[in-house]
Amino acid sequence: MPEPYQLKSKICLVGERGVGKSSLIRRYVLDQFDDKYVRTLGAKVEKKTMRIDVPGRHAQVGFRQLLGDSFFNGAQGILAVADLTRRETLLVLTGWVEAVESVAGKVPVVLVANKADLTGQAQFGAAELAEMADTFGCTYVLTSAKNGQNVEDAFLRLASHIAKARLPGNQVPVAKPS
């Protein structure tokens, strides 16, 4: 069996205050949720190693979540996060993605609509998500950092896109929008 291939990647979770970026990281890395809101200032760095299947190779992808213009340099992927209960958080994501790409260049994006556990309070749905995903040329996923719904899937989708972009010649299976 071939030696595992290690692929380290820096990603940015972007979006407005209170959409759940830190909660998504906490759920993904530690499998924990804390409903007490703690505002994250500047940068919060987290790392997790994961395995994804790349035909002919085994890859481990390390992720770092860094917020703020000075940290966008070197980003290889973006999780663009909106709060399903606040329409305006979806509408401003274009500016966030453009800010990262103005520093890091064109990189893979996955659109995340967080707080899927609050669907009764949703202010936008699949049609708006599909339209925004088309704008970015990406897939989208509904997540809940609170109950863990699709959190790992969001990161795995982005990892697949990053591996495909960084390992030319490999066909990496990419999940379809939920």
C-alpha positions, -999 to +999 in steps of 0.1 A: +000+000+000+014+034-009+026+059+017-002+083+028+001+117+011-002+147+035-018+178+022-019+208+046-044+235+038-053+268+053-090+277+050-109+308+060-144+307+075-160+340+066-193+356+073-210+381+096-208+382+133-229+355+150-234+332+121-217+303+139-182+302+125-165+295+158-193+271+168-188+252+135-150+249+142-157+238+178-182+212+167-159+199+139-126+198+158-138+190+194-174+176+187-187+201+212-212+229+213-216+258+237-247+279+234-230+308+252-221+334+226-185+345+229-174+370+203-142+360+185-120+389+178-092+388+153-081+353+146-088+320+161-066+291+149-077+255+151-063+225+134-076+190+126-063+162+105-087+143+083-085+116+057-101+119+024-100+094-005-080+105-035-077+078-061-042+065-060-033+084-028-044+089+008-045+125+019-046+141+053-058+177+053-051+201+082-074+231+085-068+264+101-096+289+106-083+325+103-104+356+102-094+391+091-078+405+060-042+401+072-049+363+075-064+357+041-029+354+025-023+317+016-059+306+020-066+275-001-103+272+006-133+291+020-163+281+040-187+310+034-211+309+064-246+324+066-271+322+094-303+306+081-324+328+104-309+361+091-312+368+054-287+397+054-259+373+064-264+355+031-266+386+010-232+400+023-212+367+016-202+379-018-181+407-002-165+382+022-155+358-006-142+386-028-121+399+002-104+365+006-100+360-032-085+395-036-056+384-014-054+346-020-067+343-055-095+320-068-098+292-043-125+265-037-156+277-018-184+258+000-215+278+010-227+269+045-262+278+058-258+273+096-285+269+123-305+243+103-319+233+137-339+265+135-357+259+102-389+272+115-373+306+117-355+304+083-355+336+063-342+320+031-343+286+015-329+263-011-336+286-041-316+314-026-288+291-015-286+276-050-285+311-065-257+322-042-238+289-047-240+295-085-224+329-079-195+313-062-194+283-085-197+260-055-219+236-036-239+244-005-249+226+026-272+232+055-255+227+089-262+229+126-233+234+149-257+228+178-266+193+168-238+185+144-260+181+113-237+181+082-208+199+099-183+172+090-198+170+055-192+208+050-155+203+058-152+171+038-167+188+007-142+216+010-113+192+015-124+173-016-124+205-036-090+216-022-075+182-030-088+183-065-075+218-071-041+211-055-035+176-069-039+179-106-048+147-125-068+133-096-105+129-098-119+135-063-155+126-058-173+158-048-206+158-028-237+174-044-257+201-026-282+190+000 
